[in-house]
Amino acid sequence: MAGYLARRFVQMFLVALVAAICAYGMLYLVPGGPIDQLLAERQNAGPNRITEADIRRVRERFELDIYLPFRFTRWLIGWPAGPLPGGIGANWQIGCAVPGQVRLRYPDGRVEVREEGCEVPVTMADLEGRTVSRGIVFGDFGISQVMLRGRPVSDLIMTRLPYTLYLMGTSILLSILIAVPIGVYSAVRQYSRFDYIMTTIAFIGASLPSFVFGIFAILLFSVLAKNAGLPYLPPGDAVGVRDYTIPLIGTVQAGSFLDRFLRFLMPCGVLTFINIAGWSRFVRGSMLEVLSLDYVRTARAKGVAERVVILKHALRNSLIPFVTLLAGILVALFSGALITETVFNWPGIGRLFIDALGRNDYNVVMALLIINVVLLLIGILITDILYTVVDPRIRLT
């Protein structure tokens, strides 16, 4: 087991490093960054409103004046942070403060502007006064550039994490407690009325995207119920800003436990329903496959009680494929549900990722991406270990 874990940790480190390199490089190649937005504003407002100095400050703020490899190492391990001891490397040119522009004029009159070389190079000595994180390897995710400008990214994540853990933890727990019995019973009572009903519901839940269920839930339980004078649920947010009155319930104070609970019901219900739809079908298919095996028929022929056959002989082995799905639970607990949190304006990690991506807060986006990668790798490792618990025949060597 020790040798297996050592190999897996090495593999996990290499996979996380490759994922970080790919995600970091692709993120900065995406069009529509802060410089593009500033140039668009300059074109609308005029060069007098937004000067070259403004563009240079934005480049320095987002470290776009540093070459991508050095920018990546600063984010990963906090190097280069400035001149090396003894002045070694102080004159290294690691970026371009003001790109040099070369104009190419073609015979047809077309003019193309290319950025080649540096009018003002950036050296390691120029980084001495800049704030730099210790690197994500050491648990420092840097500073938020837009959403909480000047505040650590970890502070921003910690303010949103409780909402995501509260929502995702409850929905995943309910989904497991409900989906597994439904899948087992549907397999045991195959082609029964219950099986047909649950199959239909599962197909509907698995085929439609989550935002459709979110919108339907808001229309049904908020808009239509309120217009009909029936008890209704608040359409969004995690905490209300003012008191409101619900028929048969009375006045609900903003920020109270009842207010938070009512706002929690719809997003939790949508996520639970979607998970039950997929997981129950998975358990049903796995259970049907196990029930047709020889050792199950042998147990029944020996007169073993049906309950023992289902729970002891069949269920345990049918859960082996289902354990594979549990590898993503750690990621789901942390990252939340991007679409559902956006639909219900739930202030969790998923909503934070969407907001940070739309506002070009790269440090926040990269922190969430790399944490999700690490949690997924840990979840896969835990899943492999759980295989040995579910099936004693499996050995990790």
C-alpha positions in Angstrom: 0.0 0.0 0.0 2.8 2.4 0.8 4.5 1.9 -2.5 1.2 2.4 -4.3 0.4 5.6 -2.5 3.9 7.0 -3.2 3.5 6.3 -6.9 0.1 7.9 -6.9 1.3 11.0 -5.2 4.0 11.5 -7.8 1.5 11.0 -10.6 -0.9 13.4 -8.9 1.8 16.1 -8.7 2.7 15.7 -12.3 -0.9 15.8 -13.4 -1.6 18.9 -11.3 1.4 20.6 -12.7 0.4 19.9 -16.4 -3.1 21.0 -15.6 -1.9 24.2 -14.1 0.3 25.0 -17.1 -2.4 24.3 -19.6 -5.1 26.2 -17.7 -2.9 29.1 -17.0 -1.7 29.4 -20.6 -5.2 29.0 -22.1 -6.7 31.5 -19.7 -4.3 34.3 -20.8 -4.8 33.4 -24.5 -8.6 34.0 -24.2 -9.6 37.2 -26.0 -11.4 40.0 -24.1 -8.9 40.6 -21.4 -8.3 43.9 -19.4 -6.2 45.4 -22.1 -8.8 44.7 -24.8 -11.5 46.2 -22.7 -9.4 49.3 -22.0 -8.6 49.8 -25.7 -12.3 49.5 -26.5 -13.1 52.1 -23.9 -10.3 54.3 -25.3 -11.8 54.0 -28.8 -15.2 55.2 -27.5 -14.0 57.8 -25.0 -11.0 59.1 -27.0 -7.2 59.1 -26.4 -7.5 62.0 -24.0 -9.6 60.1 -21.5 -7.5 56.9 -21.5 -3.8 57.5 -22.0 -0.8 55.3 -22.7 0.1 55.7 -19.0 -3.3 54.2 -18.0 -2.7 51.2 -20.3 0.8 50.8 -18.8 -0.6 50.8 -15.3 -3.2 48.1 -16.3 -0.4 46.0 -17.8 1.6 46.3 -14.6 -1.5 45.6 -12.4 -2.3 42.3 -14.2 1.4 41.6 -14.8 0.9 41.5 -18.5 4.2 43.2 -19.0 6.0 40.1 -17.8 6.6 37.2 -20.2 4.2 34.3 -19.7 6.7 31.7 -18.4 7.9 34.1 -15.6 4.3 35.2 -14.9 3.4 31.5 -14.4 6.4 30.8 -12.1 5.5 33.9 -10.0 2.0 32.5 -9.6 3.1 29.0 -8.9 6.2 29.3 -6.6 6.5 33.1 -6.1 9.6 33.4 -8.3 11.0 35.8 -9.6 10.1 38.2 -6.8 12.9 40.7 -7.5 16.7 40.8 -7.7 18.5 37.7 -6.6 21.1 38.0 -3.7 24.2 39.8 -4.7 22.6 41.4 -7.8 22.8 38.1 -9.7 20.1 38.2 -12.4 19.1 41.8 -11.6 19.5 42.7 -15.3 17.6 39.8 -16.6 15.0 41.0 -19.1 11.8 39.2 -18.1 9.1 41.3 -19.7 8.2 44.2 -21.9 6.7 47.3 -20.2 6.0 49.1 -23.5 5.9 46.8 -26.6 7.7 48.2 -29.6 5.4 48.6 -32.6 6.4 47.9 -36.2 4.2 49.1 -39.0 4.1 47.0 -42.2 2.6 48.7 -45.3 1.5 46.4 -48.1 1.3 47.3 -51.8 -2.5 47.2 -51.6 -2.4 50.0 -49.0 -3.1 47.8 -46.0 -1.2 48.7 -42.8 -0.5 46.0 -40.2 0.9 46.9 -36.7 3.0 44.2 -35.0 4.5 44.3 -31.5 8.1 43.3 -31.8 10.8 43.9 -29.2 10.6 46.2 -26.2 10.7 49.9 -26.0 11.1 49.7 -22.2 12.2 46.2 -21.0 11.2 44.8 -17.6 14.1 43.4 -15.6 14.2 41.5 -12.3 15.2 44.8 -10.6 11.9 46.3 -11.6 9.9 43.7 -9.7 11.4 44.7 -6.3 8.6 47.0 -5.4 5.7 44.8 -6.6 3.6 42.6 -4.4 4.0 39.0 -5.2 2.5 35.9 -3.6 4.5 33.1 -2.1 3.0 30.8 -4.8 0.1 28.5 -4.8 2.4 25.6 -3.9 2.8 27.3 -0.5 -0.9 28.0 -0.1 -0.8 31.6 -1.3 -3.3 32.3 -4.1 -2.4 35.9 -4.6 -4.4 39.1 -4.5 -7.8 39.7 -6.0 -7.5 42.3 -8.8 -11.1 43.2 -9.4 -13.7 41.6 -7.1 -12.1 42.5 -3.8 -9.2 44.6 -5.1 -6.2 44.3 -2.9 -7.6 41.5 -0.7 -6.2 38.0 -0.6 -8.0 35.5 -2.9 -8.2 33.1 0.1 -10.4 35.6 2.0 -12.8 35.9 -0.9 -13.0 32.1 -1.2 -13.6 31.6 2.5 -16.5 34.0 2.5 -18.3 32.0 -0.2 -17.3 28.5 0.8 -19.8 28.0 3.7 -22.7 28.7 1.4 -21.4 26.1 -1.1 -20.7 23.4 1.6 -24.2 24.0 3.1 -25.9 23.7 -0.3 -23.9 20.9 -1.9 -23.4 18.9 1.2 -27.1 18.7 1.9 -28.1 17.9 -1.7 -25.4 15.2 -2.1 -26.3 13.5 1.2 -30.0 13.5 0.3 -29.3 12.3 -3.2 -27.3 9.3 -1.9 -29.9 8.4 0.7 -32.7 8.5 -1.8 -31.1 7.4 -5.1 -29.6 4.2 -3.8 -32.8 2.7 -2.4 -34.8 3.8 -5.5 -32.2 2.2 -7.8 -32.1 -1.0 -5.8 -35.9 -1.3 -5.6 -36.4 -0.5 -9.3 -33.9 -3.3 -10.1 -35.6 -5.8 -7.8 -39.1 -4.9 -9.1 -38.0 -4.6 -12.7 -40.7 -3.6 -15.2 -43.2 -2.9 -12.4 -45.3 0.2 -12.2 -42.8 1.8 -9.8 -39.9 1.0 -12.1 -41.7 2.6 -15.1 -42.6 5.7 -13.1 -39.1 6.2 -11.7 -37.5 5.5 -15.1 -39.7 8.2 -16.7 -38.8 10.7 -14.0 -35.1 9.8 -14.2 -35.1 10.3 -18.0 -36.7 13.7 -17.6 -34.2 14.7 -14.8 -31.2 13.5 -16.7 -32.1 15.0 -20.1 -33.0 18.6 -19.2 -30.3 21.0 -18.0 -30.3 22.3 -14.5 -31.2 25.9 -15.4 -34.5 24.7 -16.9 -35.5 23.1 -13.6 -34.3 26.2 -11.8 -36.5 28.5 -14.0 -39.5 26.2 -13.7 -39.1 26.1 -9.9 -39.0 29.9 -9.7 -42.1 30.2 -11.9 -44.0 27.5 -10.1 -43.1 28.0 -6.4 -42.4 31.8 -6.5 -44.3 33.6 -9.2 -47.4 31.4 -9.8 -47.8 30.5 -6.1 -47.5 34.1 -5.0 -50.0 35.4 -7.7 -52.5 32.7 -6.6 -52.3 33.8 -3.0 -50.6 30.5 -1.9 -47.5 30.0 0.3 -44.5 30.7 -1.9 -40.7 30.5 -1.8 -38.3 33.4 -2.3 -36.9 33.3 -5.8 -33.3 33.8 -5.0 -30.4 34.9 -2.8 -29.3 33.2 0.4 -30.4 35.9 2.8 -33.2 38.5 2.4 -32.7 42.2 2.8 -36.2 43.1 4.1 -39.0 41.4 5.9 -41.8 39.8 3.8 -45.1 38.0 4.5 -46.1 34.6 3.3 -49.7 33.3 3.4 -50.2 30.7 6.2 -46.7 31.4 7.5 -46.8 35.0 8.4 -44.1 37.6 8.5 -40.6 36.3 7.8 -37.8 38.4 9.2 -34.8 39.0 6.8 -31.8 37.0 8.0 -33.7 34.7 10.3 -33.4 31.0 10.2 -36.7 30.6 8.5 -35.7 33.1 5.8 -32.5 31.2 5.1 -34.3 27.9 5.1 -37.0 29.0 2.6 -34.4 30.4 0.2 -32.4 27.2 0.5 -35.2 24.9 -0.5 -35.4 25.5 -4.2 -31.7 25.3 -5.1 -31.3 22.3 -2.9 -34.4 20.6 -4.4 -33.2 21.2 -7.9 -29.7 19.8 -7.3 -31.1 16.8 -5.4 -33.6 16.0 -8.1 -31.0 16.1 -10.8 -28.6 13.9 -8.8 -31.3 11.4 -7.9 -32.3 11.1 -11.6 -28.8 10.1 -12.7 -27.6 8.1 -9.7 -30.8 6.0 -9.4 -30.5 4.8 -13.0 -26.8 4.0 -12.5 -27.5 2.0 -9.3 -30.4 0.2 -11.1 -28.3 -0.8 -14.1 -25.5 -2.0 -11.8 -27.9 -3.9 -9.6 -29.6 -5.7 -12.5 -26.2 -6.9 -13.8 -25.3 -8.3 -10.4 -28.7 -10.0 -9.8 -28.1 -12.1 -13.0 -24.8 -13.5 -11.8 -24.4 -17.1 -10.7 -23.5 -16.5 -7.1 -26.8 -14.6 -6.6 -28.8 -17.5 -8.1 -26.8 -20.0 -6.0 -27.6 -18.0 -2.8 -31.3 -18.1 -3.7 -31.2 -21.8 -4.5 -29.6 -22.5 -1.1 -32.7 -20.9 0.6 -31.1 -17.7 1.7 -33.6 -15.0 2.6 -34.4 -12.6 -0.2 -33.5 -9.6 2.0 -30.1 -11.1 2.7 -29.5 -11.9 -0.9 -30.3 -8.3 -2.0 -28.5 -6.4 0.8 -25.5 -8.6 1.5 -24.7 -10.5 -1.8 -26.0 -8.2 -4.5 -26.0 -4.6 -3.2 -22.4 -4.5 -2.0 -21.0 -5.7 -5.4 -23.4 -3.5 -7.3 -22.0 -0.4 -5.5 -18.5 -0.9 -7.0 -19.3 1.0 -10.2 -21.3 3.6 -8.2 -18.2 4.3 -6.0 -16.6 5.7 -9.2 -19.1 8.5 -9.3 -18.2 9.5 -5.8 -14.7 10.6 -7.0 -16.3 13.9 -8.0 -18.0 14.6 -4.6 -15.0 16.5 -3.2 -15.0 18.8 -6.3 -18.7 19.2 -6.1 -18.6 20.1 -2.4 -16.0 22.8 -3.1 -16.8 24.1 -6.5 -20.6 24.1 -6.1 -23.1 24.2 -9.0 -22.2 27.0 -11.4 -25.5 27.2 -13.3 -27.8 26.5 -10.3 -26.1 29.0 -8.1 -26.3 31.6 -10.9 -30.0 31.0 -11.5 -30.9 31.4 -7.8 -28.2 34.0 -7.1 -26.7 31.8 -4.5 -23.5 33.4 -3.2 -21.4 30.2 -3.4 -18.1 29.2 -5.1 -19.8 28.4 -8.4 -21.3 31.9 -8.6 -17.9 33.3 -7.6 -16.2 31.5 -10.5 -18.7 32.9 -13.0 -18.3 36.4 -11.7 -14.5 36.2 -11.6 -14.4 34.9 -15.1 -16.6 37.6 -16.4 -14.7 40.4 -14.7 -11.2 39.1 -15.6 -10.1 38.4 -12.0 -7.5 35.9 -13.1 -6.1 35.1 -9.7 -9.5 34.1 -8.4 -10.2 32.0 -11.5 -6.9 30.2 -11.4 -7.2 29.5 -7.7 -10.5 27.9 -8.1 -9.3 25.8 -11.1 -6.2 24.5 -9.4 -8.1 23.7 -6.2 -10.7 21.7 -8.2 -7.9 19.8 -10.0 -6.3 18.9 -6.7 -9.6 17.9 -5.1 -10.5 15.7 -8.1 -7.1 13.9 -7.9 -7.7 13.3 -4.2 -11.2 12.1 -4.9 -9.9 9.6 -7.4 -7.3 8.3 -5.0 -10.0 7.9 -2.2 -12.2 6.1 -4.7 -9.4 3.6 -5.5 -9.0 3.0 -1.8 -12.8 2.5 -1.4 -12.7 -0.2 -4.0 -10.8 -2.4 -1.5 -13.5 -1.8 1.1 -16.4 -2.6 -1.2 -14.6 -5.6 -2.8 -12.0 -7.4 -0.7 -10.7 -9.2 -3.8 -9.1 -5.9 -5.0 -5.6 -5.3 -3.7 -3.6 -2.1 -4.2 0.1 -3.0 -4.9 
